[in-house]
């Protein structure tokens, strides 16, 4: 594969009630999800999540963590009936995760589609906030697409990439760590403050870098690793693995998201093909991750295990040149235009960052945010530890267009958008057509009263007249597309007719 592969994004939104620091975030998050679901005809006892085949304690290194030894935050397969957890008509999952509303996008096959359905989640979050505000007596609830509260807490934006199971996991670790340590210069979201609690004054490239403590591990909310080893493929287990990436930031700008998803897919393709034979390992990668993040001038250097001293841009250029050489050997790219777009933007952005960081304003989140903050600093003579800058950092991520600074920049044409508002709005209610998300989302839209539950790899129906629930497995992520089952789904007058059609051999 090149940039085309099954991929998706998960975003935990920051949540607050202005003026009420004691508000219960778990209760509020449940309200956020429930009010949206109710407005779209999804009752809390319908279209819930199916945990049957979840296994968050299986480690890609070849073992199973004992359940008694796991931290409670790792038990993501433990159903809590008090928390909202629904499947949406666009194929996404919308639920409460660790006291945050989380939107998990449907599976897509391209970086541009990843942008579209990720931004659809922003629109869903906005609609949720507006629906809550219409409730009499309801205190205003704000949501923020960011990753840190400035007080020591971080919440995730995760990526998922499907890979062939045959790819040796040690190769994935070896070649991804240098890439992830340095990738932040392209897709960091920027943050006011250094350290997990922003105690030290300054600005850094990444929201998440300070919260990572180890190189490899199974955890996601404590002892955070650069490479997460959760082995939960949500697909045919002996054929696929799902690479669960927890080190990314929440991006608002399209070019940054395109590069985050597209360059990672390219690097995975090179790993799968055995193209990366050199060793670009970084000494002390966790410290290097934070050193790079703390230096927005991009002049900070790190040491490779072979003794070379390089910058993050140097390492990214090494991966780009390797990708160019790899692509020159291939003539079977089914997504050549998408691959060319990612390669072009990768080279453009690295070139600009190497000459004038500010030239990436409107393209990359951290650069654009830094320019905005520097404007305020210059105008009002503010030091980096001024609380007003922290407030501006938070306002950047507000999902409300009348409040969120990134929305204002977009409205003024100061961001380089790759997808249109019309596409984003459509993606809030319609699933991607070329993955199993189309079947999942369409079933919720067409047969909501009879969708008992669903997951990434199945839909469970409660069929009138049947004593038992009927499970339809969708273990192949590229099955269940509109081209394959669209006519059947759209023409079935009821769920029983649908199931009969699915059972009929092609």
ROPAKOL-448853 format. One record per residue (C-alpha): residue number from 1; x, y, z. Coordinates in pm, whole numbers, always signed. Example, Ala and Ser with C-alpha at 12.3 -4.5 7.8 and 13.67 -1.06 7.14 Angstrom:
! ROPAKOL-448853
> k	x	y	z
> 1	+1230	-450	+780
> 2	+1367	-106	+714
***
This chain:
! ROPAKOL-448853
> k	x	y	z
> 1	+0	+0	+0
> 2	+96	+365	-32
> 3	-132	+630	+121
> 4	-440	+417	+57
> 5	-526	+197	+353
> 6	-802	+159	+609
> 7	-754	+440	+861
> 8	-944	+654	+1108
> 9	-919	+915	+1382
> 10	-1050	+932	+1739
> 11	-1089	+1262	+1925
> 12	-1160	+1313	+2293
> 13	-1296	+1665	+2339
> 14	-1209	+1881	+2635
> 15	-1523	+1979	+2825
> 16	-1607	+2255	+3071
> 17	-1886	+2462	+3220
> 18	-1762	+2822	+3244
> 19	-1772	+2943	+3603
> 20	-1829	+2596	+3749
> 21	-1498	+2413	+3799
> 22	-1676	+2148	+4009
> 23	-1908	+2038	+3727
> 24	-1905	+1662	+3675
> 25	-1736	+1600	+3337
> 26	-1859	+1241	+3309
> 27	-2222	+1344	+3358
> 28	-2183	+1638	+3120
> 29	-2017	+1418	+2858
> 30	-2310	+1181	+2876
> 31	-2544	+1472	+2817
> 32	-2342	+1584	+2517
> 33	-2367	+1245	+2349
> 34	-2727	+1171	+2453
> 35	-2872	+1501	+2336
> 36	-2723	+1453	+1991
> 37	-2837	+1092	+1968
> 38	-3192	+1181	+2075
> 39	-3211	+1462	+1820
> 40	-3126	+1213	+1546
> 41	-3367	+942	+1651
> 42	-3115	+720	+1825
> 43	-3244	+623	+2167
> 44	-3005	+521	+2442
> 45	-3114	+159	+2419
> 46	-3061	+146	+2044
> 47	-2750	+138	+1829
> 48	-2529	+96	+2134
> 49	-2179	-43	+2121
> 50	-2118	-418	+2098
> 51	-1829	-520	+2324
> 52	-1849	-893	+2248
> 53	-1519	-924	+2063
> 54	-1325	-639	+2227
> 55	-989	-740	+2376
> 56	-789	-435	+2491
> 57	-540	-638	+2696
> 58	-387	-836	+2412
> 59	-34	-712	+2351
> 60	+124	-707	+2004
> 61	+448	-835	+2155
> 62	+286	-1172	+2206
> 63	+115	-1184	+2544
> 64	-208	-1110	+2723
> 65	-213	-875	+3021
> 66	-389	-1027	+3319
> 67	-713	-845	+3384
> 68	-642	-819	+3754
> 69	-314	-643	+3677
> 70	-461	-390	+3434
> 71	-535	-33	+3525
> 72	-905	+46	+3517
> 73	-849	+288	+3228
> 74	-730	-3	+3012
> 75	-1058	-195	+3047
> 76	-1225	-32	+2749
> 77	-1432	-347	+2691
> 78	-1618	-304	+3021
> 79	-1967	-187	+2934
> 80	-2111	+82	+3158
> 81	-2487	+113	+3097
> 82	-2488	+453	+3268
> 83	-2268	+607	+2998
> 84	-2386	+713	+2653
> 85	-2234	+507	+2374
> 86	-2394	+509	+2031
> 87	-2330	+439	+1664
> 88	-2418	+724	+1429
> 89	-2568	+721	+1079
> 90	-2232	+831	+936
> 91	-2076	+510	+1069
> 92	-1892	+676	+1359
> 93	-1893	+593	+1727
> 94	-1991	+872	+1970
> 95	-1948	+796	+2338
> 96	-1810	+888	+2679
> 97	-1447	+791	+2732
> 98	-1260	+881	+3051
> 99	-1495	+1170	+3128
> 100	-1471	+1316	+2779
> 101	-1706	+1298	+2482
> 102	-1522	+1103	+2213
> 103	-1592	+1092	+1842
> 104	-1435	+795	+1661
> 105	-1459	+849	+1289
> 106	-1577	+578	+1052
> 107	-1315	+386	+859
> 108	-1188	+565	+548
> 109	-930	+480	+283
> 110	-757	+812	+210
> 111	-606	+1108	+397
> 112	-858	+1348	+241
> 113	-1146	+1134	+361
> 114	-982	+1123	+703
> 115	-995	+1505	+707
> 116	-1358	+1508	+597
> 117	-1494	+1265	+856
> 118	-1271	+1405	+1130
> 119	-1407	+1754	+1072
> 120	-1756	+1603	+1059
> 121	-1693	+1509	+1422
> 122	-1622	+1875	+1499
> 123	-1961	+1961	+1350
> 124	-2131	+1691	+1555
> 125	-1965	+1827	+1870
> 126	-2085	+2177	+1782
> 127	-2440	+2060	+1723
> 128	-2432	+1878	+2058
> 129	-2331	+2198	+2238
> 130	-2605	+2396	+2065
> 131	-2870	+2135	+2142
> 132	-2774	+2136	+2509
> 133	-2789	+2515	+2519
> 134	-3156	+2498	+2410
> 135	-3254	+2307	+2725
> 136	-3423	+2532	+2983
> 137	-3202	+2585	+3284
> 138	-2906	+2408	+3127
> 139	-2569	+2561	+3216
> 140	-2361	+2631	+2904
> 141	-2127	+2347	+2814
> 142	-1819	+2416	+2605
> 143	-1620	+2160	+2405
> 144	-1262	+2203	+2291
> 145	-1074	+2009	+2026
> 146	-740	+2006	+2205
> 147	-530	+1769	+2413
> 148	-433	+1938	+2739
> 149	-607	+2144	+3005
> 150	-292	+2328	+3116
> 151	-326	+2184	+3466
> 152	-160	+1846	+3420
> 153	-429	+1650	+3236
> 154	-409	+1529	+2877
> 155	-672	+1359	+2662
> 156	-608	+1187	+2337
> 157	-639	+1215	+1966
> 158	-566	+868	+1835
> 159	-506	+736	+1485
> 160	-570	+386	+1356
> 161	-410	+218	+1056
> 162	-479	-133	+929
> 163	-167	-335	+850
> 164	-98	-691	+738
> 165	-37	-922	+1033
> 166	+274	-1061	+866
> 167	+467	-738	+924
> 168	+708	-805	+1214
> 169	+618	-586	+1509
> 170	+985	-517	+1602
> 171	+1029	-360	+1256
> 172	+728	-139	+1318
> 173	+877	-21	+1648
> 174	+1226	+33	+1509
> 175	+1124	+248	+1215
> 176	+826	+431	+1363
> 177	+985	+571	+1678
> 178	+1221	+813	+1495
> 179	+936	+910	+1265
> 180	+691	+977	+1550
> 181	+947	+1165	+1760
> 182	+1004	+1410	+1473
> 183	+661	+1408	+1303
> 184	+536	+1673	+1544
> 185	+710	+1951	+1347
> 186	+454	+1883	+1074
> 187	+141	+1797	+1270
> 188	+187	+1937	+1620
> 189	-102	+2149	+1747
> 190	+108	+2386	+1960
> 191	+67	+2467	+2329
> 192	+132	+2753	+2569
> 193	+346	+2630	+2858
> 194	+618	+2372	+2906
> 195	+580	+2062	+3122
> 196	+271	+1855	+3187
> 197	+118	+2128	+3405
> 198	+249	+2417	+3190
> 199	+441	+2541	+3492
> 200	+734	+2667	+3286
> 201	+673	+2962	+3056
> 202	+704	+2924	+2681
> 203	+543	+2780	+2371
> 204	+595	+2431	+2233
> 205	+523	+2249	+1910
> 206	+311	+1961	+2045
> 207	+23	+1940	+2288
> 208	+99	+1580	+2383
> 209	+480	+1547	+2385
> 210	+530	+1623	+2756
> 211	+288	+1347	+2857
> 212	+487	+1055	+2713
> 213	+704	+850	+2947
> 214	+821	+538	+2767
> 215	+901	+402	+2422
> 216	+673	+99	+2394
> 217	+376	-16	+2601
> 218	+12	-121	+2622
> 219	-118	+175	+2823
> 220	-285	+485	+2678
> 221	-363	+707	+2978
> 222	-66	+638	+3207
> 223	+297	+563	+3132
> 224	+206	+671	+2780
> 225	+426	+503	+2517
> 226	+542	+638	+2182
> 227	+438	+304	+2030
> 228	+118	+156	+2169
> 229	+106	-224	+2162
> 230	-267	-285	+2191
> 231	-342	-573	+1953
> 232	-710	-535	+1883
> 233	-749	-554	+1503
> 234	-1130	-520	+1475
> 235	-1086	-737	+1166
> 236	-971	-1089	+1076
> 237	-709	-1136	+1345
> 238	-472	-1370	+1162
> 239	-467	-1142	+857
> 240	-459	-791	+1000
> 241	-328	-583	+1285
> 242	-451	-236	+1375
> 243	-177	+7	+1461
> 244	-320	+224	+1740
> 245	-129	+554	+1743
> 246	-172	+766	+2057
> 247	+104	+1023	+2005
> 248	-76	+1259	+1768
> 249	-231	+1598	+1842
> 250	-580	+1722	+1759
> 251	-548	+1912	+1433
> 252	-783	+2175	+1295
> 253	-598	+2256	+973
> 254	-643	+2031	+672
> 255	-283	+2021	+550
> 256	-160	+1912	+894
> 257	-419	+1630	+910
> 258	-340	+1525	+552
> 259	+29	+1498	+637
> 260	-31	+1328	+971
> 261	-233	+1050	+811
> 262	-66	+1042	+470
> 263	+299	+1039	+572
> 264	+233	+778	+841
> 265	+64	+557	+583
> 266	+363	+596	+352
> 267	+608	+502	+627
> 268	+397	+199	+714
> 269	+402	+98	+348
> 270	+781	+114	+344
> 271	+798	-94	+662
> 272	+559	-352	+515
> 273	+774	-378	+201
> 274	+1100	-400	+395
> 275	+1224	-86	+222
> 276	+1365	+81	+534
> 277	+1683	-113	+599
> 278	+1892	+150	+777
> 279	+1883	+226	+1147
> 280	+1775	+582	+1226
> 281	+1706	+508	+1591
> 282	+1730	+806	+1826
> 283	+1911	+789	+2158
> 284	+1672	+856	+2445
> 285	+1365	+904	+2223
> 286	+1129	+1024	+2500
> 287	+1368	+1302	+2598
> 288	+1420	+1380	+2228
> 289	+1044	+1402	+2176
> 290	+1017	+1669	+2444
> 291	+1333	+1850	+2341
> 292	+1202	+1891	+1988
> 293	+861	+2003	+2110
> 294	+1012	+2269	+2336
> 295	+1197	+2436	+2048
> 296	+967	+2604	+1793
> 297	+1275	+2742	+1617
> 298	+1333	+2381	+1501
> 299	+1707	+2410	+1564
> 300	+1719	+2160	+1851
> 301	+1932	+1855	+1776
> 302	+1910	+1493	+1885
> 303	+2161	+1212	+1860
> 304	+2106	+899	+1655
> 305	+2245	+565	+1775
> 306	+2500	+578	+1492
> 307	+2644	+899	+1638
> 308	+2496	+1151	+1397
> 309	+2354	+1470	+1544
> 310	+2044	+1583	+1354
> 311	+1738	+1806	+1375
> 312	+1379	+1688	+1350
> 313	+1365	+1833	+999
> 314	+1672	+1628	+903
> 315	+1498	+1308	+1012
> 316	+1177	+1398	+829
> 317	+1377	+1464	+512
> 318	+1536	+1118	+551
> 319	+1192	+959	+556
> 320	+1069	+1171	+265
> 321	+1367	+1079	+47
> 322	+1322	+713	+137
> 323	+954	+737	+39
> 324	+1045	+898	-293
> 325	+1290	+617	-371
> 326	+1035	+355	-267
> 327	+761	+504	-483
> 328	+996	+509	-783
> 329	+1009	+129	-763
> 330	+630	+90	-766
> 331	+388	+106	-1055
> 332	+77	-33	-887
> 333	-45	+255	-672
> 334	-428	+253	-683
> 335	-430	+598	-528
> 336	-154	+772	-723
> 337	-316	+1115	-710
> 338	-361	+1097	-333
> 339	-2	+977	-290
> 340	+130	+1257	-510
> 341	-66	+1513	-306
> 342	+84	+1391	+22
> 343	+437	+1380	-120
> 344	+401	+1729	-266
> 345	+276	+1880	+59
> 346	+539	+1693	+263
> 347	+820	+1840	+54
> 348	+661	+2186	+47
> 349	+614	+2200	+422
> 350	+961	+2069	+510
> 351	+1118	+2315	+268
> 352	+924	+2607	+413
> 353	+995	+2506	+773
> 354	+1364	+2495	+688
> 355	+1368	+2846	+544
> 356	+1100	+3045	+729
> 357	+874	+2873	+980
> 358	+616	+3152	+946
> 359	+560	+3060	+580
> 360	+360	+2759	+704
> 361	+97	+2986	+859
> 362	-246	+2863	+751
> 363	-104	+2516	+676
> 364	+16	+2382	+1012
> 365	-163	+2422	+1344
> 366	+132	+2501	+1567
> 367	+279	+2760	+1331
> 368	-55	+2933	+1281
> 369	-129	+2936	+1654
> 370	+220	+3067	+1733
> 371	+177	+3355	+1488
> 372	-157	+3444	+1645
> 373	-11	+3438	+1996
> 374	+292	+3642	+1892
> 375	+52	+3903	+1758
> 376	-115	+3933	+2097
> 377	+222	+3934	+2273
> 378	+349	+4215	+2057
> 379	+32	+4421	+2081
> 380	-12	+4394	+2458
> 381	+350	+4332	+2563
> 382	+263	+3993	+2715
> 383	+512	+3747	+2863
> 384	+466	+3377	+2788
> 385	+344	+3314	+3142
> 386	+61	+3568	+3111
> 387	-271	+3394	+3179
> 388	-427	+3571	+2880
> 389	-211	+3367	+2642
> 390	-330	+3043	+2803
> 391	-688	+3164	+2755
> 392	-620	+3240	+2388
> 393	-468	+2891	+2348
> 394	-791	+2742	+2485
> 395	-1008	+2969	+2271
> 396	-824	+2847	+1962
> 397	-977	+2502	+2015
> 398	-1337	+2605	+2099
> 399	-1575	+2418	+1868
> 400	-1811	+2716	+1848
> 401	-1742	+2922	+1533
> 402	-1831	+3247	+1708
> 403	-1571	+3172	+1977
> 404	-1308	+2941	+1828
> 405	-1015	+3138	+1685
> 406	-933	+2880	+1421
> 407	-1289	+2914	+1290
> 408	-1245	+3288	+1260
> 409	-927	+3240	+1060
> 410	-1104	+2994	+833
> 411	-1393	+3235	+777
> 412	-1143	+3505	+679
> 413	-973	+3278	+427
> 414	-653	+3256	+628
> 415	-636	+2875	+630
> 416	-560	+2647	+336
> 417	-858	+2412	+330
> 418	-857	+2091	+128
> 419	-1219	+1985	+181
> 420	-1528	+2199	+141
> 421	-1782	+2286	+410
> 422	-2043	+2107	+201
> 423	-1847	+1781	+212
> 424	-1798	+1814	+587
> 425	-2168	+1877	+649
> 426	-2264	+1579	+435
> 427	-2020	+1358	+626
> 428	-2200	+1436	+952
> 429	-2492	+1222	+839
> 430	-2355	+993	+564
> 431	-2084	+727	+591
> 432	-1789	+670	+357
> 433	-1899	+461	+60
> 434	-1588	+246	+18
> 435	-1557	+74	+356
> 436	-1778	-135	+587
> 437	-1874	+191	+757
> 438	-2126	+235	+478
> 439	-2317	-76	+584
> 440	-2296	+9	+954
> 441	-2407	+369	+914
> 442	-2677	+292	+659
> 443	-2827	+27	+885
> 444	-2849	+279	+1170
> 445	-3012	+528	+936
> 446	-3256	+285	+773
> 447	-3333	+36	+1051
> 448	-3255	+218	+1376
> 449	-3537	+55	+1581
> 450	-3395	-288	+1501
> 451	-3020	-221	+1540
> 452	-2961	-362	+1886
> 453	-2588	-284	+1887
> 454	-2291	-251	+1658
> 455	-1913	-244	+1659
> 456	-1640	-194	+1403
> 457	-1673	-555	+1287
> 458	-2042	-642	+1331
> 459	-2399	-518	+1339
> 460	-2647	-692	+1570
> 461	-3018	-681	+1482
> 462	-3322	-740	+1698
> 463	-3561	-883	+1439
> 464	-3935	-900	+1513
> 465	-4048	-1260	+1548
> 466	-3698	-1396	+1618
> 467	-3621	-1523	+1965
> 468	-3249	-1447	+1937
> 469	-3049	-1151	+1814
> 470	-2907	-1172	+1462
> 471	-2540	-1079	+1420
> 472	-2400	-976	+1080
> 473	-2019	-995	+1089
> 474	-1817	-747	+880
> 475	-1464	-857	+955
> 476	-1328	-744	+620
> 477	-1305	-364	+634
> 478	-1347	-329	+259
> 479	-1665	-536	+254
> 480	-2007	-386	+309
> 481	-1943	-93	+76
> 482	-2210	+92	-113
> 483	-2103	-73	-439
> 484	-2143	-419	-282
> 485	-2461	-392	-75
> 486	-2603	-50	-152
> 487	-2894	-165	-364
> 488	-2992	-431	-111
> 489	-2984	-194	+186
> 490	-3171	+84	+9
> 491	-3435	-144	-142
> 492	-3505	-358	+166
> 493	-3841	-256	+315
> 494	-3750	-405	+653
> 495	-3462	-566	+837
> 496	-3588	-920	+776
> 497	-3573	-863	+401
> 498	-3221	-724	+443
> 499	-3100	-1029	+632
> 500	-3249	-1267	+377
> 501	-3072	-1078	+102
> 502	-2741	-1090	+284
> 503	-2780	-1466	+332
> 504	-2840	-1525	-39
> 505	-2520	-1629	-221
> 506	-2395	-1377	-476
***
